[in-house]
Amino acid sequence: MTDLAGPRDHAPVPEYPTAGPSCAVPPVDGGAPPGCPARVALSGLGYQQTPSQLYRALRSEHGPVAPVLLDGDVPAWLVLGYAEVAHVTSHDELFARDSRRWNQWASIPADWPLLPYVGYQPSVLFTEGAEHQRRAGVITEALEAVDQFELSEGCRRIAHRLIDSFAGGGRAELMSLYAHALPMRAALLMCGMPMDGADTEDLVQDLRISLDAHEGDDPVAAYARVGERLHRLVEEKRAVPAPDVVSRMAAHPAGLTDDELVQDLISVIAAAQQPTANWIGNALRLLLTDDRFALNVSGGRLSVGQALNEVLWLDTPTQNFIGRWAVRDTRLGGRQIRAGDCVVLGLAAANTDPQIWPEGHVGAENSAHMSFSNGEHRCPYPAPLLADVIARTSVETLLERLPDTVLAVEPAELTWRPSIWMRGLTSLPVRFTPIVR
Ligand code: HEM
């Protein structure tokens, strides 16, 4: 386990020299030092806005690194510049992933809403150095062996079943019935669960509640059932291996324990589910609302690919990611960062940074966006490719089956979830000619 008690050995790294306000770290009470802009409350930001406008305004007021307040007025930094996000994510010796470094733990209450994302868990997400390479290596090798053609066929079968369940009605709410439902089942399929049956449906339901609880749900009980079911899955796959992700992770020479395996499986499924679901939803919204795509929607494979890529640049689901914790005092974007400070990766802001797009142009063929993050902890290869297969197959199959799909509300009536972390629609109501079978 990583020793966080003392200073770490590291090669000297130059401070990152960017222009920007050079305010010292504001006091913990959230006030701003003289001459510096006040901290921005992240929970108060205008989520319904276009991200490029929102982050442009923040950048022009605060520079590439903004002092912000998380829920409960807890101070942190939001990194808005592309070069600064690249710097943070590629210097693990300065900004690392183990949240136990945080200098604010003493003021965090037990019911703090961000605890599920920030509280240390012994999973691949929070490991560092050699231990991270061991854990991430197992995931990468297990995912590398996924046959992308088979995955696409599996997604197509899942898509047809989901569409069958609502195609007769002529109307559907696509976020819950399709965009969220499909990647969850695709992830379980890769893990070697059967495509249907009560066992799979129970796990799908418990994962949904754990990741995205609605009123009346009990996420703690659901999470416990997810852990139990995945423990049994690991036992089953150790006893009878099959060509699936869980069997490959269990058989990997790195020798993960059952607990480590279950932790990392939960990380893989959760990391796959929410961003891919909102990627699909945001791309469907673009295809259904933007005139540039309207003529091509019914047959256009090219336009689906363009929509998916444009979303990663302009409307990424992984809007902001928490985060990294400063290993030692350093400077970033003209700011003084103290050891233990929390740094939020502003991935959406980085993607639309005028420093990289001075003309405001976003290159459709370019994939140098930050939506999959960057550096040691970035979304591990080949997960982005698999996510692309899942998202592309979902969108294409829907448009093939229901080619006259249109929005059932005015575009301006669509609302975004009230979250600064994951950008996704609360609902996507559509109508189409009912399919009578
Ligand atoms: C098949 C689908 C996917 C799988 C299996 C997957 C898997 C993972 C895993 C295992 C991690 C943890 C990496 C680590 O800490 O070392 C991760 C991180 C991440 N993934 Fe993915 N992912 C998927 C789809 C996506 C999509 C669609 C997006 C965004 C559009 C995304 C964005 C990210 C980001 C931003 C991180 C955080 C990286 C960081 O800490 O800097 N992922 N993913």
Residues whose N, C-alpha, C, O or C-beta is under 5 A from the ligand:
A	BS01	HEM	V124 L125 A136 S267 V268 A271 A272 P275 T276 W279 T318 S371 F372 S373 N374 E376 H377 R378 C379 P380 A383 L386 A387
